[in-house]
Amino acid sequence: MTLTMAAGRAYEQLTQELDVGLFPAGARLPGERELAGRLGVSRVTLRAALSALEGEGRLVRSAQRGWFVPANVLGEPPSTLQSFTEMARARGLRPTAHVMRQEVRTATLDEAERLRIAPASSVIQIDRLRGMDGTPVCFDVVVVPEQRAPALADAPLEDASLYETLRERCGATIYRSAYSVTASTADAALAKLLKTSVGAAILIGEEVGYTAEGVPVLVGVNKYRGDAYRFQADLFRRA
């Protein structure tokens, strides 16, 4: 979009204010009349600057409510496999992970079937509370066959990427994830962990992670705050 000189100045001023956090994520901007007066431009000129920022994803428009700064919502780019850590870093956010459980136990029959291991084999279960910039976003439970990643049993996973740890310590790279998402609500225990209300919307993601050779390395259940995560996918019709 080509802006006039006046719109360009308004655009630069608004960009600077967004960069320094004058309008934080999720905030509503002042009304157009107030903004135009403060910036010394007409509302037509102001709208050109706002539309340019909307095109960059810096602002979103509501026909009834005005202009807003997008909330920090996690979500994988369509058809791209990213870990939680990679998603957060790509948005300039600090990923956090608090380990609540990390132990070796016996696999359930369902886990053994999905991981293609013998019944009653040993698996490593890892429960972690994940966050962005200190805000709880997700509670995840991951189960990995001990025989495929024994070093994971005592690997330091506090504020660490599980995908990176698997690759660097165990030589196992997650190449593909079979992922499904369902909607649910938070019970009292989960609401306390995620700092939300009982009955609040959550998204439950269930995955099986595979190597490039098709060997299942992990099964996981991720429970996200419904206001903090978006699942995206490209869908194609068969020829």
trRosetta pair geometry for C-beta under 8 A, 3 or more apart (Angstrom, degrees):
i j d omega theta_ij theta_ji phi_ij phi_ji
1 48 7.5 -177 158 -172 130 84
1 51 6.8 175 -133 110 172 102
1 52 5.0 -139 72 -100 136 89
1 55 6.2 151 -9 11 126 162
3 7 3.9 -134 -169 98 103 113
3 8 4.4 143 104 -64 123 75
3 11 5.9 -66 -119 -15 174 143
3 48 5.8 138 -126 142 88 118
3 49 6.7 66 -134 -86 138 67
3 52 6.2 -28 -65 -57 123 150
4 7 4.6 89 50 12 78 104
4 8 6.7 -136 93 -10 38 89
4 45 6.7 -78 59 -126 124 99
4 48 7.0 55 18 100 92 163
5 8 5.5 -54 -149 33 28 116
5 9 6.7 29 153 -19 63 101
6 9 5.8 -51 -153 32 33 110
6 10 6.6 31 150 -15 64 105
6 41 5.2 144 163 -120 111 113
6 42 7.9 50 130 20 146 84
6 45 4.9 -39 112 -153 116 146
7 10 5.6 -55 -149 39 36 112
7 11 6.1 42 150 -24 67 105
7 41 7.2 121 -84 -161 49 152
7 45 4.8 -142 -75 -166 80 80
7 46 7.8 -154 -119 -69 77 17
7 48 4.1 -39 -133 92 143 125
7 49 4.9 -167 -168 -55 77 86
7 52 7.6 119 157 -11 112 134
8 11 5.4 -51 -146 34 31 115
8 12 6.4 31 155 -18 64 104
8 49 7.7 -169 -71 -98 14 100
9 12 5.8 -53 -148 36 31 110
9 13 6.4 30 154 -18 64 106
9 39 7.7 153 114 179 93 104
9 41 7.6 166 76 -63 103 128
10 13 5.8 -55 -147 37 31 110
10 14 6.2 26 156 -15 65 109
10 39 4.9 68 -119 166 94 146
10 41 5.0 -52 -66 0 133 157
10 45 6.2 131 -4 138 150 98
10 46 5.8 -131 -177 -109 157 58
10 48 7.9 97 67 72 131 87
10 49 3.9 -114 102 -47 108 163
11 14 6.0 -60 -147 40 27 107
11 15 6.1 30 155 -23 64 109
11 48 8.0 -69 -56 112 109 80
11 49 4.0 -149 -67 -141 73 96
11 52 5.4 -14 -117 71 130 141
11 53 6.8 -178 -140 -47 84 95
12 15 5.6 -52 -144 35 29 115
12 16 6.4 31 156 -20 63 104
13 16 5.8 -54 -152 34 30 111
13 17 6.5 28 152 -17 64 107
13 39 5.9 164 76 -125 151 108
14 17 5.6 -55 -148 37 34 111
14 18 6.3 34 153 -18 67 104
14 39 7.7 -20 -51 -92 92 143
14 49 6.0 129 13 148 139 121
14 50 7.4 -133 -156 -86 175 62
14 53 6.2 -83 115 -55 131 150
15 18 5.8 -56 -149 37 30 110
15 19 6.2 33 152 -23 65 108
15 53 7.0 -162 -77 -99 79 112
15 58 7.3 -34 -112 -166 73 171
16 19 5.6 -54 -146 34 31 114
16 20 6.5 14 161 -7 66 107
17 20 6.4 -61 -143 43 28 98
17 22 4.0 -54 -172 38 87 137
17 23 6.3 53 135 0 102 96
18 21 7.8 41 179 -71 31 24
18 22 7.1 -69 -68 43 27 88
18 23 6.0 -36 -101 53 66 102
18 53 7.5 154 -29 -149 156 135
18 58 5.7 37 176 -176 169 120
18 59 8.0 -106 -94 -58 143 91
18 69 6.8 165 -130 -112 101 120
21 24 5.7 24 -166 -85 85 75
23 27 4.6 -153 -172 82 75 132
23 29 5.9 -10 -122 -90 151 77
23 69 4.9 158 131 -37 105 134
24 27 5.0 99 58 -26 64 123
24 69 6.6 179 107 76 27 150
25 69 5.6 -122 -119 121 32 113
25 70 6.7 -34 -146 97 84 51
25 71 5.2 90 161 -135 99 40
25 72 4.7 0 -169 -26 165 86
26 68 7.1 -23 -164 -179 28 111
26 69 6.4 -30 18 81 21 89
26 70 7.6 -13 -66 144 47 23
26 71 4.1 44 -75 -91 92 88
26 72 7.8 -65 -32 4 98 68
27 68 6.9 172 90 -152 37 71
27 69 5.0 25 49 28 79 115
28 65 6.9 -88 -125 153 130 103
28 66 5.9 77 -168 81 105 122
28 67 7.2 123 -161 81 63 49
28 68 5.3 -40 -101 -98 60 81
29 35 6.5 21 155 -71 114 137
29 59 7.4 -8 -25 -132 135 124
29 66 6.4 -141 62 146 82 118
29 67 4.3 -13 35 85 124 103
29 68 6.9 -147 -3 -85 81 27
29 69 7.4 111 -49 -33 88 81
30 34 4.2 -88 153 89 124 129
30 35 5.2 157 82 -55 101 85
30 38 7.6 71 71 0 151 139
31 34 4.8 88 61 12 82 103
31 35 6.8 -154 94 -5 39 91
31 66 6.3 -100 -108 -110 57 139
32 35 5.6 -58 -141 42 32 111
32 36 5.9 33 161 -22 68 108
32 43 5.2 67 149 -139 117 104
32 46 5.9 145 -160 105 90 141
32 47 7.0 10 -139 -68 134 86
32 50 7.8 -71 -110 -26 99 156
32 66 7.3 -161 -31 -135 83 98
32 67 7.7 99 -69 -7 83 117
33 36 6.0 -55 -145 35 25 110
33 37 6.5 23 156 -17 60 109
33 43 6.8 -25 -88 -85 53 120
34 37 5.9 -59 -150 37 29 110
34 38 6.3 25 156 -17 65 109
35 38 5.8 -59 -147 38 30 108
35 39 6.1 10 162 -3 67 113
35 46 5.8 123 108 -154 109 142
36 39 6.2 -68 -142 48 26 98
36 41 5.6 -103 -151 77 76 69
36 42 6.3 -14 -161 167 129 15
36 43 4.8 -65 -68 -79 157 61
36 45 7.5 116 -132 64 101 90
36 46 4.4 -96 -89 -35 89 146
37 40 7.5 29 -178 -72 29 39
39 46 6.5 130 59 -99 138 103
41 45 4.0 -109 170 89 118 130
41 46 5.3 148 93 -56 115 80
41 49 7.7 80 83 -5 163 134
42 45 4.6 97 55 8 79 101
42 46 6.9 -139 97 -5 42 88
43 46 5.3 -50 -143 37 36 117
43 47 6.3 41 156 -24 66 102
44 47 5.9 -53 -150 32 28 110
44 48 6.9 33 149 -22 60 101
45 48 5.7 -51 -157 28 35 114
45 49 6.9 30 149 -14 65 103
46 49 5.8 -59 -156 37 36 109
46 50 6.2 32 151 -17 70 108
47 50 5.4 -52 -140 41 36 112
47 51 6.0 40 157 -23 67 105
48 51 5.8 -53 -146 35 27 111
48 52 6.7 31 152 -22 60 103
49 52 5.7 -51 -153 30 32 113
49 53 6.7 27 151 -13 64 104
50 53 5.8 -57 -153 39 35 109
50 54 6.3 40 148 -24 67 104
50 59 6.1 -77 -165 85 77 160
50 61 7.4 93 147 -81 116 113
50 67 5.8 -92 -155 -102 130 151
51 54 5.3 -48 -146 33 36 116
51 55 6.5 41 152 -23 64 101
52 55 5.7 -51 -154 31 32 114
52 56 6.9 24 150 -11 62 106
53 56 5.7 -58 -151 40 37 108
53 58 4.2 -75 -175 69 90 117
53 59 4.5 54 117 8 109 114
54 57 7.7 50 -178 -68 33 19
54 58 7.3 -92 -72 56 24 70
54 59 4.9 -63 -78 79 66 91
54 60 6.6 107 -130 -103 91 29
54 61 5.8 -14 -107 -22 142 105
54 67 8.0 -106 -71 -134 107 105
57 70 6.8 -30 174 -5 76 148
58 69 7.4 -41 165 -131 63 76
58 70 7.7 -146 -176 8 19 103
59 67 5.4 -6 -176 -172 126 106
59 68 6.8 141 -161 74 72 39
59 69 6.4 -55 -108 -96 64 47
59 70 7.4 -175 -131 -24 16 81
60 67 7.4 153 78 -156 40 59
60 68 5.2 -25 64 66 89 93
60 69 7.9 91 19 -164 83 6
60 70 5.4 91 -18 -74 116 84
61 66 7.6 -95 -147 151 64 28
61 67 5.7 -28 -104 -102 68 71
61 68 7.7 174 -87 21 21 77
62 65 4.0 1 95 48 135 94
62 66 6.2 9 58 47 93 34
62 67 7.6 -169 23 -78 74 24
62 68 6.6 42 -9 -8 109 114
65 68 7.5 18 109 -43 113 113
70 73 7.2 -88 164 11 101 102
71 227 7.3 -46 133 165 161 90
71 228 7.9 -104 139 -106 121 56
72 91 6.7 125 -149 150 96 144
72 93 6.6 106 -165 -75 138 141
72 132 6.5 -155 137 115 134 148
72 133 8.0 14 118 19 172 127
72 228 7.5 5 99 -141 76 82
73 227 7.7 -102 -104 159 101 49
73 228 6.1 -166 -125 -159 63 33
73 229 6.6 179 -171 -83 80 13
73 230 5.3 49 150 -11 122 109
74 84 7.5 3 -163 -141 153 73
74 87 5.1 65 -154 145 103 136
74 88 7.0 -31 -104 -73 116 69
74 91 7.6 -122 -101 -2 67 150
74 132 7.1 -175 -57 -48 115 143
74 137 6.5 78 -3 176 136 147
74 224 7.5 -126 64 -143 121 137
74 228 6.2 28 16 151 95 76
74 229 4.9 -22 68 -109 96 70
74 230 7.1 176 89 26 45 68
75 87 7.3 153 49 -150 18 129
75 229 6.4 134 -74 -169 74 55
75 230 3.6 -28 -79 71 138 86
75 231 6.4 -150 -138 -78 95 20
75 232 5.4 77 165 -9 117 105
76 80 5.6 -162 172 78 99 81
76 81 7.0 -12 -152 -121 145 23
76 82 4.9 174 -120 32 95 104
76 87 6.4 -80 -82 -92 62 119
76 231 7.3 13 33 -138 94 56
76 232 6.2 -147 77 48 68 92
77 80 4.2 22 74 31 96 132
77 82 7.2 80 21 -17 83 129
77 232 6.8 -51 -166 79 20 134
78 232 4.7 -86 -76 135 73 108
78 233 5.8 119 -140 -144 83 14
78 234 4.4 92 165 -38 124 87
79 233 6.7 93 -57 -150 64 58
79 234 4.7 -23 -37 20 117 114
81 174 7.1 -138 151 125 139 102
81 175 7.7 109 54 162 159 26
81 176 6.8 -149 -56 -123 154 32
81 177 5.4 138 -126 10 121 109
82 86 4.2 -131 -167 91 96 122
82 87 4.9 120 121 -58 129 81
82 90 7.2 -42 -153 -11 153 141
83 86 4.7 97 51 6 76 101
83 87 7.1 -137 94 -5 41 86
83 161 5.5 85 118 -158 154 107
83 162 6.8 -174 -147 53 132 79
83 163 4.1 -130 -69 3 140 135
83 164 7.5 -113 28 -22 166 81
83 174 7.9 108 -71 58 100 138
84 87 5.8 -56 -151 34 31 113
84 88 6.4 26 155 -16 65 107
84 95 6.2 130 127 -142 88 132
84 97 7.8 115 91 -78 135 112
84 130 5.3 -41 165 -164 159 153
84 138 6.6 -129 -120 52 140 148
84 140 7.6 -142 -38 -16 147 151
84 161 7.7 -174 63 -125 77 79
84 222 7.9 177 -67 -132 121 139
85 88 6.0 -59 -150 38 29 108
85 89 6.2 24 158 -15 66 111
85 95 4.4 -152 -120 62 64 170
85 97 7.9 -46 -72 -35 101 124
85 160 7.9 -38 -77 157 147 31
85 161 3.8 -81 16 -95 159 105
85 163 7.3 -145 36 35 115 105
85 164 7.1 -53 67 -8 154 118
86 89 5.9 -56 -141 41 29 108
86 90 6.2 35 159 -26 64 108
86 161 7.4 71 -35 -128 76 138
86 163 7.6 -28 -20 52 115 145
87 90 5.9 -57 -150 31 26 113
87 91 7.0 7 156 -4 60 110
88 91 6.2 -75 -160 44 32 101
88 93 4.4 -93 -171 83 84 104
88 94 6.9 -38 153 95 125 11
88 95 3.9 141 62 -68 152 94
88 132 5.1 -163 -125 -111 116 98
89 92 7.6 48 -172 -72 36 18
89 93 7.1 -108 -74 59 24 62
89 95 6.5 -52 -42 -15 80 112
91 132 7.9 -4 77 -151 126 137
93 132 4.4 1 159 -166 140 105
93 133 5.3 -89 -157 -32 92 98
94 132 6.9 128 66 -166 52 52
94 133 5.1 98 42 -85 92 57
94 134 7.5 25 79 -24 115 71
95 130 7.1 -27 -167 -165 91 95
95 131 7.4 142 -162 81 47 51
95 132 6.4 -28 -101 -102 52 63
95 159 7.3 140 108 -156 75 68
95 161 7.4 57 97 -76 150 85
96 130 6.9 148 83 -161 60 47
96 131 4.2 -13 59 62 109 98
96 132 7.3 -160 16 -71 88 16
96 133 7.9 -142 -13 -1 113 8
96 134 6.3 68 -12 -83 153 39
96 159 5.4 -38 -140 -107 57 87
97 128 4.8 0 -170 177 95 135
97 129 7.3 153 -154 75 46 46
97 130 5.4 -10 -101 -104 76 71
97 131 7.6 -169 -68 23 37 72
97 157 6.5 -77 119 150 132 79
97 158 6.4 -176 91 -157 83 31
97 159 5.2 171 41 -82 79 26
97 160 6.3 -86 56 39 136 47
98 128 6.3 152 71 -160 43 74
98 129 4.5 -10 54 55 103 98
98 131 7.7 34 -7 -1 98 112
98 158 6.7 19 -122 -134 40 83
98 159 8.0 26 -67 -50 49 70
99 102 5.4 -11 -174 -32 126 119
99 126 7.0 -60 -135 -162 96 90
99 127 7.5 104 -164 79 55 59
99 128 5.5 -36 -99 -101 48 91
99 157 5.2 102 -77 82 125 100
99 158 5.3 -84 -3 -76 106 74
100 127 4.5 -60 71 104 100 105
100 128 6.4 170 11 -99 85 31
100 129 6.2 74 -32 -17 120 93
101 125 6.2 -17 124 115 114 99
101 126 6.8 174 93 -146 71 29
101 127 3.9 43 38 28 103 110
102 124 7.3 5 -168 -179 67 99
102 125 7.5 -162 -128 92 29 56
102 126 5.1 22 -106 -113 77 79
102 127 7.7 -130 -54 31 56 64
102 153 7.5 132 158 -170 93 41
102 154 7.8 118 136 -103 124 37
102 157 6.5 159 -95 32 141 131
103 124 7.3 -179 96 -149 24 63
103 125 6.0 -11 61 56 71 90
103 153 7.9 35 -147 -153 23 82
104 122 5.4 5 -175 -174 107 112
104 123 7.2 163 -149 83 61 32
104 124 5.6 -36 -93 -96 67 68
104 125 7.9 154 -104 15 18 74
104 146 5.8 41 -130 -84 111 137
104 153 5.6 -5 -54 -126 108 118
105 122 7.3 153 81 -148 20 67
105 123 6.3 -29 68 64 69 79
105 125 5.9 -6 24 -1 116 118
106 120 5.3 -23 -161 -150 115 61
106 121 7.5 135 -151 73 63 26
106 122 6.6 -55 -98 -100 47 50
106 123 7.4 58 173 20 13 87
107 111 4.3 -135 -165 92 95 118
107 112 4.5 120 122 -61 132 85
107 115 7.0 -108 -138 41 147 137
107 117 6.3 113 6 81 169 123
107 119 7.2 -138 84 -150 105 39
107 120 6.7 -157 52 -103 81 8
107 121 5.1 12 11 62 127 75
107 122 7.3 154 -22 -153 89 3
107 123 4.5 92 -75 -18 89 123
107 143 7.3 116 -117 170 86 132
107 145 7.6 -9 -68 -103 137 75
108 111 4.6 94 51 9 79 103
108 112 6.9 -143 90 -7 40 87
109 112 5.7 -54 -146 36 31 113
109 113 6.4 31 155 -20 64 105
109 119 5.9 -1 -110 -123 72 108
110 113 5.9 -57 -152 34 30 110
110 114 6.4 18 157 -10 66 109
111 114 6.0 -61 -144 43 30 103
111 115 5.8 9 164 -2 68 117
111 123 6.2 -54 145 -40 142 166
111 143 5.5 -59 -139 120 132 153
111 219 6.0 -147 -131 39 81 145
112 115 6.2 -66 -135 51 23 98
112 116 8.0 136 167 -44 53 3
112 117 5.2 -102 -144 73 72 79
112 118 6.6 -55 -158 110 123 20
112 119 4.8 107 135 -96 175 50
112 120 7.4 5 -77 -1 146 35
112 121 6.2 130 -113 24 103 102
113 116 7.5 20 -180 -73 28 43
114 208 5.6 -131 174 -103 112 130
114 216 6.5 -161 145 180 67 166
114 219 5.3 64 108 -79 136 138
115 123 7.3 149 12 -102 172 125
115 143 7.5 -99 -57 114 138 103
115 145 5.3 155 167 -50 137 109
115 208 7.9 -157 -79 -142 58 106
115 216 4.9 -145 -133 104 48 125
115 218 7.9 4 -106 -116 107 13
115 219 6.2 -98 -61 -21 96 110
116 215 7.6 -115 60 -150 134 64
116 216 5.7 130 14 31 102 116
117 121 4.3 -83 145 34 121 158
117 123 7.7 154 61 -72 156 99
117 145 5.0 158 -61 -111 150 131
117 147 7.1 153 -128 34 128 124
118 121 4.9 113 65 -51 76 108
121 145 6.4 -3 125 -139 133 97
121 146 7.4 -161 154 33 91 94
121 147 6.9 -59 -176 -8 125 119
122 145 7.7 94 89 -164 59 59
122 146 4.1 -22 109 18 103 139
122 147 7.3 117 63 -32 92 81
123 143 5.0 20 159 -176 135 97
123 144 6.4 152 -165 74 83 35
123 145 5.7 -56 -108 -103 79 39
123 146 6.0 -151 -110 -24 20 83
124 143 7.1 159 77 -153 47 50
124 144 4.8 -18 56 62 99 92
124 145 7.9 19 12 103 82 8
124 146 5.4 116 -34 -84 91 78
124 149 7.0 -94 26 87 137 100
124 152 5.2 155 87 100 165 110
124 153 5.3 -130 -107 -89 129 68
125 141 6.8 -10 -167 -171 97 91
125 142 7.3 157 -153 83 49 48
125 143 5.2 -15 -99 -100 73 80
126 141 7.4 161 83 -153 49 46
126 142 4.8 -13 60 60 98 96
126 143 7.8 -178 21 -77 69 35
126 144 7.4 16 0 4 110 107
126 152 7.4 -86 -46 163 133 112
126 157 6.4 -31 -155 103 136 173
126 162 7.1 158 94 -110 153 128
127 139 7.5 2 -172 -179 89 89
127 140 7.4 179 -147 94 48 46
127 141 5.1 -11 -101 -103 78 79
128 139 7.6 -179 92 -151 42 51
128 140 5.7 -9 59 60 84 87
128 142 7.8 -3 12 8 104 105
128 157 6.8 -106 -81 134 137 119
128 162 8.0 -164 13 -52 151 120
129 136 5.9 -38 174 -129 109 108
129 138 7.6 160 -161 89 46 49
129 139 5.5 -21 -107 -104 67 77
129 193 5.7 -140 -112 -174 124 108
130 136 7.5 105 81 -151 41 61
130 137 5.8 -56 104 63 86 91
130 138 4.2 -9 59 66 114 96
130 139 7.3 -170 18 -82 79 25
130 140 6.1 26 -13 4 121 109
131 134 5.8 -8 140 -174 139 9
131 135 5.4 165 -163 75 103 36
131 136 4.9 -58 -91 -93 104 36
131 137 5.5 138 -121 4 42 87
131 138 7.8 -163 -66 31 39 69
132 135 5.6 -24 65 56 71 94
132 137 5.5 44 -2 -31 95 139
132 228 7.8 -176 20 -171 126 123
135 195 7.7 -105 -161 54 71 138
135 228 7.9 -163 124 -120 118 145
136 139 7.8 14 -176 -55 111 82
136 193 6.3 -167 -177 147 154 65
136 194 4.9 -155 121 -133 120 45
136 195 5.3 129 43 10 120 103
136 225 7.6 111 114 -34 78 125
137 194 7.3 47 -145 -139 6 96
137 224 6.3 -11 156 -142 78 81
137 225 5.8 -98 -152 18 50 108
137 228 4.7 -139 -139 135 92 146
137 229 6.9 118 175 -53 104 102
138 194 7.7 44 -74 -106 15 111
138 222 5.5 -10 -171 -172 124 96
138 223 6.5 149 -157 76 66 47
138 224 4.7 -24 -99 -96 93 70
138 225 7.4 -109 -69 1 54 73
138 228 7.8 -140 -48 100 79 124
138 229 7.1 75 -74 -60 109 140
139 190 6.3 -130 23 -135 148 89
139 193 5.3 40 -71 124 133 147
139 194 6.6 -98 -25 -59 105 99
139 222 7.7 157 81 -157 42 49
139 223 4.8 -12 59 59 89 105
140 220 6.0 7 -176 -176 108 114
140 221 6.8 172 -149 88 62 49
140 222 4.4 -13 -102 -106 102 73
140 223 7.1 -177 -79 20 50 66
141 220 6.5 166 87 -152 50 65
141 221 5.0 3 54 53 97 94
142 162 6.3 92 28 -157 173 164
142 218 5.4 -9 -171 -172 102 126
142 219 7.4 161 -154 84 55 41
142 220 4.2 -15 -103 -100 75 104
143 218 6.6 147 75 -158 46 71
143 219 5.1 -11 58 60 100 89
143 220 7.1 -178 19 -78 65 53
144 148 6.8 -120 172 73 89 103
144 149 5.0 -35 154 50 133 130
144 152 5.6 5 79 79 149 162
144 166 7.6 -154 -122 -104 150 117
144 217 6.4 -7 -135 159 94 69
144 218 4.8 -31 -89 -98 83 88
145 148 4.4 64 78 13 106 106
145 149 7.0 108 75 21 62 83
145 217 7.6 -110 26 -151 94 40
146 149 7.2 -98 -143 65 27 60
146 150 5.6 53 175 -99 75 68
146 152 7.9 -139 -121 56 56 101
146 153 6.6 34 -129 -63 100 115
147 150 7.0 14 -118 -57 19 93
148 170 7.3 62 138 173 64 128
148 172 6.3 72 156 -84 99 147
148 215 7.4 178 -128 146 141 124
148 217 6.0 -145 130 -130 143 72
149 152 4.3 32 135 -10 109 123
149 166 6.0 -44 -122 -131 143 85
149 169 7.8 73 -163 98 92 95
149 170 3.9 0 -131 -139 86 156
149 172 5.6 -72 -80 10 109 144
149 217 6.9 71 -32 -166 126 97
150 153 6.2 -26 -178 -6 54 113
150 170 7.5 152 37 -117 50 103
151 154 7.6 -79 -173 51 49 73
151 155 5.7 67 140 -60 79 109
151 169 4.4 -143 112 153 139 109
151 170 5.3 -161 46 -76 109 82
152 155 5.1 -46 -132 8 39 124
152 165 6.8 103 -112 132 86 116
152 166 6.9 7 -82 -94 123 72
152 169 7.0 137 -71 96 62 128
152 170 6.1 -10 -42 -56 96 138
155 160 7.8 -123 140 94 102 158
155 165 5.3 120 149 -172 148 129
155 169 5.5 150 -107 78 134 174
156 160 6.2 115 115 -27 74 148
157 160 4.8 -114 -145 54 41 116
157 162 6.6 28 -141 -87 117 78
157 165 6.4 -43 -100 -44 86 168
160 164 7.0 -123 173 68 86 112
160 165 5.7 67 142 -53 125 121
161 164 3.8 66 83 13 116 110
161 165 6.4 176 90 -13 59 83
162 165 5.6 -56 -145 38 32 112
162 166 6.2 35 155 -21 66 104
162 218 7.9 74 147 -93 130 171
163 166 5.9 -54 -150 34 28 111
163 167 6.5 23 154 -15 63 108
163 173 8.0 49 -175 -147 86 55
163 174 5.4 -83 -129 26 99 123
164 167 5.7 -58 -149 39 32 110
164 168 5.9 12 162 -6 70 115
165 168 6.2 -62 -132 46 26 98
165 169 5.4 -12 -179 15 67 120
165 170 7.5 46 136 2 66 102
166 169 7.1 -61 -113 52 13 86
166 170 5.1 -47 -158 48 53 121
166 172 4.6 -67 168 76 100 97
166 173 7.3 152 112 -88 102 29
166 174 6.7 60 84 -28 147 95
166 217 6.7 85 -166 159 144 140
166 218 7.7 -89 -92 -34 152 129
167 170 7.4 -4 -36 55 7 76
167 171 7.3 34 -163 -122 38 16
167 172 6.7 -107 -85 73 42 45
167 173 4.9 51 -107 -91 99 75
167 174 7.9 -90 -58 7 97 72
172 211 6.3 -93 -158 -82 78 114
172 217 5.0 145 169 -130 133 141
173 211 6.2 88 68 -130 65 81
173 212 7.0 11 84 -18 108 97
174 177 6.6 28 171 -62 117 95
174 209 4.3 -37 -133 -177 117 123
174 210 7.2 92 -149 58 66 31
174 211 7.2 -83 -108 -86 31 48
174 217 6.2 -125 -89 55 81 138
174 218 7.3 -40 -93 26 121 114
175 210 6.1 -57 58 99 88 75
175 211 5.5 60 5 -175 112 30
175 212 4.1 124 -60 -68 166 65
176 209 7.4 157 86 -154 46 52
176 210 4.7 -15 65 59 93 106
176 212 7.8 113 -10 -98 96 43
177 207 4.9 -14 -173 -161 109 122
177 208 7.0 158 -155 75 59 42
177 209 5.0 -21 -101 -100 85 70
177 210 7.3 -177 -81 17 35 76
178 207 6.5 147 75 -154 53 61
178 208 4.6 0 50 51 106 95
178 210 7.4 56 -13 -15 93 113
179 205 6.0 -11 -165 -169 100 103
179 206 7.2 156 -151 80 50 46
179 207 4.6 -10 -99 -99 77 95
179 231 8.0 -164 135 -146 125 127
180 205 7.2 159 80 -151 41 55
180 206 5.2 -12 59 57 92 94
180 207 7.7 179 21 -76 61 52
181 203 5.7 -9 -165 -177 107 106
181 204 6.9 150 -154 78 54 49
181 205 5.2 -20 -97 -97 79 74
181 206 7.9 -177 -79 19 34 68
181 231 4.8 -131 -47 -13 164 169
182 203 7.5 155 78 -159 35 59
182 204 5.1 -18 63 61 86 102
182 206 7.8 17 7 -3 102 106
183 201 6.7 -32 -163 -158 102 97
183 202 7.6 143 -160 80 54 47
183 203 6.2 -37 -103 -105 58 64
183 204 7.6 172 -98 16 9 84
183 226 7.4 50 -140 -107 91 122
184 201 7.9 134 81 -157 36 52
184 202 5.4 -28 74 69 82 94
184 203 7.7 140 27 -109 76 18
184 204 5.4 32 9 -18 123 119
184 223 7.9 -55 61 -135 124 101
185 199 5.0 -12 179 -150 131 41
185 200 6.5 142 -156 67 77 28
185 201 6.3 -51 -103 -99 67 36
185 202 6.4 126 -134 16 16 91
186 190 4.5 -136 -152 95 87 109
186 191 4.2 117 136 -68 126 82
186 194 6.5 -114 -120 47 144 131
186 196 5.7 118 15 85 167 116
186 197 7.3 129 67 89 127 41
186 198 6.2 -127 99 -130 91 36
186 199 6.6 -49 57 17 75 14
186 200 4.8 4 20 54 121 83
186 201 7.9 6 -13 60 90 9
186 202 5.1 106 -60 -32 82 125
187 190 5.3 82 50 20 71 101
187 191 6.7 -133 94 -10 29 96
187 198 6.7 5 -170 -140 27 89
188 191 5.8 -57 -142 37 26 113
188 192 6.5 28 158 -22 62 105
188 198 5.3 -6 -86 -100 62 121
189 192 6.0 -57 -156 31 28 110
189 193 6.8 25 150 -16 63 106
190 193 5.6 -54 -150 36 38 112
190 194 6.0 10 162 2 72 112
190 202 6.9 -29 141 -60 141 163
190 223 6.1 -73 -144 134 133 148
191 194 6.4 -68 -137 52 26 93
191 195 7.9 104 168 -78 55 2
191 196 5.2 -104 -144 78 74 72
191 197 5.9 -31 -153 143 129 13
191 198 4.7 -93 -21 -75 166 55
191 199 7.8 14 -79 14 139 46
191 200 6.4 122 -113 22 102 109
192 195 7.6 20 -176 -74 27 43
194 202 7.6 142 23 -101 172 119
194 223 7.7 -109 -54 118 137 100
194 225 5.2 166 178 -68 132 101
196 200 4.3 -95 149 48 122 161
196 202 8.0 157 69 -71 154 97
196 225 5.7 153 -47 -123 145 110
196 227 7.9 156 -114 26 133 112
197 200 4.7 114 61 -44 74 110
200 225 7.3 -14 127 -145 128 81
200 226 6.6 -159 150 24 84 112
200 227 7.9 -60 176 -7 118 106
201 226 3.2 -22 110 5 98 167
201 227 7.3 105 68 -36 104 75
202 223 5.5 10 168 -176 135 88
202 224 6.2 155 -166 77 78 46
202 225 6.3 -60 -112 -115 78 26
202 226 5.3 -115 -87 -41 21 88
203 223 7.6 161 80 -154 45 44
203 224 4.6 -14 59 60 94 105
203 226 5.6 122 -26 -101 84 68
203 229 5.5 -126 45 84 134 121
203 231 6.8 -172 176 -22 150 114
204 221 6.6 -14 -170 -169 96 92
204 222 7.2 153 -158 80 46 52
204 223 5.4 -11 -104 -103 75 72
204 224 7.8 -169 -77 21 29 74
205 220 7.9 7 108 109 89 96
205 221 7.3 156 83 -158 53 43
205 222 4.2 -9 59 58 103 105
205 223 7.9 -159 25 -69 70 30
205 224 6.9 40 -5 -8 107 111
205 231 7.1 157 -91 -85 116 131
206 219 7.8 -3 -174 -175 83 88
206 220 7.2 175 -150 91 45 53
206 221 5.4 -10 -103 -105 75 73
206 222 7.8 -164 -71 23 32 71
207 218 7.7 24 105 104 98 93
207 219 7.0 174 91 -152 55 48
207 220 5.0 -4 57 56 96 94
207 222 7.3 23 1 -2 111 108
208 216 5.4 -40 178 -133 107 116
208 218 7.3 175 -152 90 45 51
208 219 5.3 -16 -102 -102 73 77
209 216 7.0 109 76 -155 47 64
209 217 5.2 -53 99 60 97 95
209 218 4.5 14 41 52 115 93
209 219 7.7 -159 15 -75 76 30
209 220 7.2 32 -16 2 108 112
210 214 5.6 -14 -177 -142 131 33
210 215 6.4 142 -156 66 76 35
210 216 5.5 -46 -94 -92 76 50
210 217 6.7 149 -116 3 22 87
211 214 6.9 -47 70 21 73 19
211 215 4.6 6 30 49 114 91
211 217 6.0 96 -41 -40 86 118
216 219 7.3 18 174 -53 122 83
224 228 6.2 -140 176 78 97 93
224 229 3.7 -11 160 7 151 152
225 228 4.1 50 75 19 108 115
225 229 6.7 131 67 -2 60 97
226 229 7.2 -79 -130 46 23 86
